[in-house]
């Protein structure tokens, strides 16, 4: 019996996993007491030797006596940015975020000789939203202290550590006090019609969550009922999620069949290559292509708004939809999470792993044409920096630089697109971006 078992983690990507080879060992080394660093690390190494994409690059004799997090850092391949080792009772092994605690994100940029701190995202129905906070507002003080380049990171980290954020907002009479709480984010923040002359829809989709399909269906039903013939999907802050939901969105956009390939997974010699069609992916969320066809929009192309915070399943959707319809990418280069992992837990009693959970990278991701391998991210077709106009515009507003660039393409003139396109050398310098913590927290696509 293999002592490493893998399970589906519902907040992330998943797919059908081919049967893998047997584990190296059938039982823990009896010389290592369960729960000791040596036992935990031996279990980690044992699991990685079978499943890890770079299993042939594991060190021969690593220092098993080290603390598990340090041991894992030692054995992880140098090009691996995303494999994780976490423990549910160890908060320090999980990334804490402003979004997860307070329902908002902040970005600080240089403004002349000063620093300007703006709200970049507010989660609908969060305490931040109910307090009247909005994207684009300028934060004057954080916990009664005026932020500058030297202290802004410490101020934000202090909010997360203490679970309290008091924000003085330019134009608001009283400071807003936020207390950390669990945020159950609706993946659809905004959907509306934009532009004039043509039936153009806008959808801000911030996560692929198999437990929250209704908002996605509602948005597409709205677009269909309004005769939308062009669509802008905003993924600029989307950290990813479940592969079947990405497949669902693709099936609502493109004229695909259930047997068409959605994703190709390439692993080590144990995992091999797996090509999953649309219906195989959709079966995990009790859907199929024929059932979704009635909701499909009549589109010949789709515009995706992307950026450095567009990750994993969001990148997968953009890349893997391209074989089936015209995809135009507007914004900045995406993050570059082009690999998938799966969850490994140990359920033996006593357990050598002592509750630790391993997420090793297992697969490289490709589309139906075999195109993938984008560790540096997906480059935009039209480069636009959302910070080219400050304060930040509301999501879905026609004055937002990314939306404006898409609309100018739709109207057949690109003068407005060129106005908003800025090379990196002239873009505002970012001093702090709290969304980076969400990027780290999001992990990688997890397969079943």
C-alpha positions, -999 to +999 in steps of 0.1 A: +000+000+000+014+034-010+018+056+021+012+088+001-024+093-010-038+122-030-071+140-027-090+167-046-088+202-031-120+219-041-107+255-044-082+247-070-078+232-104-084+195-109-084+169-137-084+131-142-051+117-129-035+087-146-025+058-123+010+063-110+037+038-102+041+023-068+058+042-040+094+036-032+086+022+003+057+004+017+062+015+053+080+043+072+115+038+083+112+024+118+143+042+130+124+075+126+099+082+153+065+094+139+063+131+139+101+137+141+117+159+115+134+128+100+101+109+097+082+139+081+111+147+057+114+110+047+077+109+039+081+141+018+111+128-001+094+094-006+063+112-021+084+135-043+104+107-057+073+092-073+051+122-083+074+152-086+079+166-121+117+169-114+120+137-094+153+129-111+168+161-098+161+153-061+193+153-040+207+119-030+213+124+007+194+155+019+196+167+055+166+149+070+172+164+104+162+199+093+128+215+100+103+204+073+100+238+057+137+242+054+142+206+042+115+211+015+133+243+004+165+223+001+151+195-021+128+216-043+142+220-078+157+254-086+132+263-113+102+253-091+085+284-077+052+269-067+054+235-050+043+238-013+045+221+020+019+233+045+005+224+079-031+233+089-021+242+124+009+263+113-004+297+100+032+307+092+031+281+064+001+299+047+002+333+031-020+358+048-036+385+026-054+418+028-081+404+005-086+373+026-087+392+059-104+425+050-118+422+014-096+447-003-062+452-020-039+482-021-013+494-044+013+521-036+030+540-064+055+569-065+038+602-072+065+628-078+085+628-046+057+613-026+039+580-023+003+575-032-016+545-018-048+535-037-074+508-032-071+485-062-098+460-055-128+457-031-146+423-028-183+428-031-203+423+001-172+423+022-169+446+053-147+469+031-175+471+005-202+476+031-181+504+046-182+523+014-147+516+002-142+516-036-115+509-061-095+540-069-099+558-035-067+572-021-057+560+014-043+589+035-033+571+066-031+534+078-038+530+115-033+568+119+001+568+102+008+584+069+023+558+045+056+565+027+080+543+008+099+533+039+069+523+061+040+512+039+049+475+038+052+474+076+019+492+080+001+467+058+018+437+074+008+452+108-029+453+097-027+416+088-008+405+119-032+424+143-064+418+124-074+454+124-071+481+096-081+516+102-080+536+069-084+573+065-097+578+030-094+610+010-129+626+007-145+605+035-153+623+068-144+595+092-117+567+091-130+533+082-122+506+107-120+470+094-117+438+114-103+407+099-130+381+090-135+352+066-142+365+031-165+342+010-158+359-024-183+358-052-162+350-083-182+374-104-177+410-092-192+429-121-211+422-153-226+449-175-229+463-210-202+487-223-196+508-254-220+522-280-233+509-313-225+472-307-238+448-281-207+444-259-206+427-226-181+431-198-175+404-171-151+407-142-143+371-132-120+369-102-119+331-095-129+297-110-149+282-081-167+250-087-189+258-056-201+291-071-213+284-106-246+303-104-231+338-107-212+327-138-244+313-154-263+344-144-238+366-162-239+346-194-277+344-193-278+382-190-254+386-220-274+362-241-308+379-232-293+412-243-280+399-276-243+404-267-221+398-298-188+410-283-174+402-249-147+415-227-136+392-198-115+408-171-090+384-155-065+410-144-066+399-107-078+363-112-056+339-092-070+307-108-092+280-094-109+249-107-100+236-142-136+224-149-149+259-143-123+272-168-136+245-192-172+256-186-164+292-194-146+281-226-176+260-236-199+290-231-177+310-254-165+288-282-183+263-306-166+233-291-178+197-289-175+175-258-148+153-275-126+183-282-094+185-261-094+212-235-061+205-217-030+183-220-010+174-189+026+163-193+042+147-163+073+126-154+078+090-166+053+078-139+026+103-147+030+103-185+007+124-207-030+129-202-053+147-228-086+156-213-115+166-234-142+191-225-167+166-213-141+148-191-133+181-173-170+192-171-180+158-156-164+169-123-190+196-120-219+176-134-220+194-167-213+186-204-209+206-235-243+197-250-261+209-219-242+242-219-247+249-256-281+266-250-264+293-230-235+298-254-230+333-268-227+338-306-192+351-306-163+350-332-137+364-307-132+373-271-111+400-254-093+390-222-080+417-199-049+403-182-020+414-160+007+403-136-019+389-112-035+367-139-026+332-127-029+294-133-065+285-143-070+320-157-039+317-179-050+282-188-084+295-200-067+322-222-042+297-236-065+267-241-094+286-256-071+299-284-074+268-306-112+272-308-118+310-313-100+343-318-085+354-285-072+390-280-052+397-249-050+432-236-031+445-206+002+432-192+021+399-192+005+373-170+022+357-140+034+324-156+019+295-135+019+269-163+021+238-141-002+217-120+002+199-087-020+176-065-025+172-028-007+145-009-018+136+026-008+107+049-035+089+067-015+062+085-018+058+122+006+067+136+014+091+107+050+098+099+038+131+082+022+144+114-004+164+095+018+180+069+003+184+034+024+183+002+015+200-031+043+189-055+043+201-091+034+171-113+023+184-147+032+210-174+000+224-190-007+226-227-036+233-250-051+211-278-024+222-302+003+214-278+011+250-270+021+258-235+053+262-215+049+298-205+068+301-172+074+338-179+037+344-186+015+351-216+024+383-234-005+407-243-014+414-279-020+450-269+002+463-240-017+485-216-008+495-180-038+500-158-018+525-137-014+547-167-044+567-154-047+574-117-067+572-096-077+537-108-111+537-126-140+515-115-141+479-129-162+479-160-160+516-166-153+527-201-126+551-188-106+522-174-075+519-197-079+482-204-116+485-211-110+515-233-083+497-253-107+468-259-135+492-270-112+510-294-103+477-310-140+470-313-147+503-329-119+498-355-096+525-342-066+519-321-056+555-313-071+552-278-052+519-273-019+536-281-027+564-258-030+540-228-001+517-238+030+526-218+064+509-218+076+496-184+102+524-182+076+551-181+049+533-161+045+544-124+069+527-101+051+503-078+063+504-042+038+480-027+011+457-042-008+436-017-022+415-045+012+398-047+003+380-015-028+366-032-006+353-060+015+334-035-015+321-016-032+308-047-006+281-051-008+261-084-034+242-103-042+211-083-052+179-101-073+150-089 
